Amino acid sequence: VQLQASGGGFVQAGGSLRLSCSASGDVLSIHAWAWHREVPGKERESIATIAEGGSTYYVPSVKGRFTISRDNAKNTVYLQMNSLKPEDTALYYCNAAVWVGLKMYSYWGQGTQVTVSS
């Protein structure tokens, strides 16, 4: 199973970006998706998750500004990021909990850089 993330870039404060992450390979189904972000010198932080049934969770710092969604038919997750702030600058990673046969495995995408200027 491979995850391919895309959509990062450079944007001014107040702008928007949409990240995508698609899973390919021996994917039976994806139990849950998550977006994480990492800043140099800090631990990787989980910022948004979406379960198989569609329930979502956001950390307070992004709630109301970011929206996570999934397209199960395409094995793809999205992160719509609005009202971006300089402190959102980070390397963003997608993560998927994937059923492969009767076992669940965790996979990571390669990371996509988001830079927000003030």
Residue pairs with C-beta under 8 A, 6 or more apart in sequence:
1 23
1 24
1 25
1 26
1 27
1 96
1 98
1 100
1 105
1 107
2 23
2 24
2 25
2 107
3 21
3 22
3 23
3 94
3 95
3 96
3 107
3 108
3 109
3 110
4 21
4 22
4 24
4 109
4 110
5 19
5 20
5 21
5 92
5 93
5 94
5 109
5 110
5 111
5 112
6 19
6 20
6 21
6 112
7 17
7 18
7 19
7 20
7 79
7 112
8 17
8 19
8 92
8 112
8 113
8 114
9 17
9 113
9 114
9 115
10 115
10 117
11 17
11 84
11 114
11 115
11 116
11 117
12 116
12 117
13 84
13 85
13 86
13 116
13 117
13 118
14 83
14 84
15 84
15 116
16 80
16 81
16 82
16 83
16 84
17 81
17 84
17 114
18 78
18 79
18 80
18 81
19 35
19 78
19 79
19 81
19 92
19 94
19 112
19 114
20 76
20 77
20 78
21 33
21 35
21 76
21 77
21 78
21 94
21 96
21 109
22 74
22 75
22 76
23 30
23 75
23 76
23 96
23 98
23 107
24 75
26 100
27 75
27 98
27 99
27 100
28 98
28 99
28 100
28 101
29 52
29 72
29 98
29 99
30 52
30 70
30 72
30 75
30 96
30 97
30 98
30 99
31 51
31 52
31 97
31 98
31 99
31 104
32 49
32 50
32 51
32 52
32 96
32 97
33 49
33 50
33 68
33 70
33 77
33 94
33 95
33 96
33 97
34 46
34 48
34 49
34 50
34 94
34 95
34 96
35 46
35 47
35 48
35 49
35 66
35 68
35 77
35 79
35 92
35 93
35 94
35 95
36 44
36 45
36 46
36 47
36 92
36 93
36 94
36 95
37 44
37 45
37 47
37 88
37 90
37 91
37 92
37 93
37 114
38 44
38 45
38 90
38 91
38 93
38 111
39 89
39 90
39 91
44 93
45 59
46 59
46 95
47 58
47 59
47 61
47 62
47 66
48 56
48 57
48 58
48 59
48 62
48 66
48 68
48 79
49 56
49 57
49 68
50 56
50 57
50 68
50 69
50 70
50 77
52 72
54 70
56 68
58 64
58 66
58 68
61 87
62 81
62 88
65 81
65 82
65 83
65 84
66 79
66 80
66 81
66 82
67 79
67 80
67 82
68 77
68 78
68 79
68 80
69 77
69 78
69 80
70 76
70 77
70 78
71 77
71 78
77 94
77 96
79 92
81 88
81 114
84 114
84 116
85 116
86 116
86 117
86 118
87 116
88 114
88 116
89 114
89 115
89 116
90 113
90 114
91 111
91 112
91 113
91 114
92 111
92 112
92 113
92 114
93 108
93 109
93 110
93 111
93 112
94 108
94 109
95 106
95 107
95 108
95 109
96 106
96 107
97 104
97 105
97 106
98 104
98 105
98 106
98 107
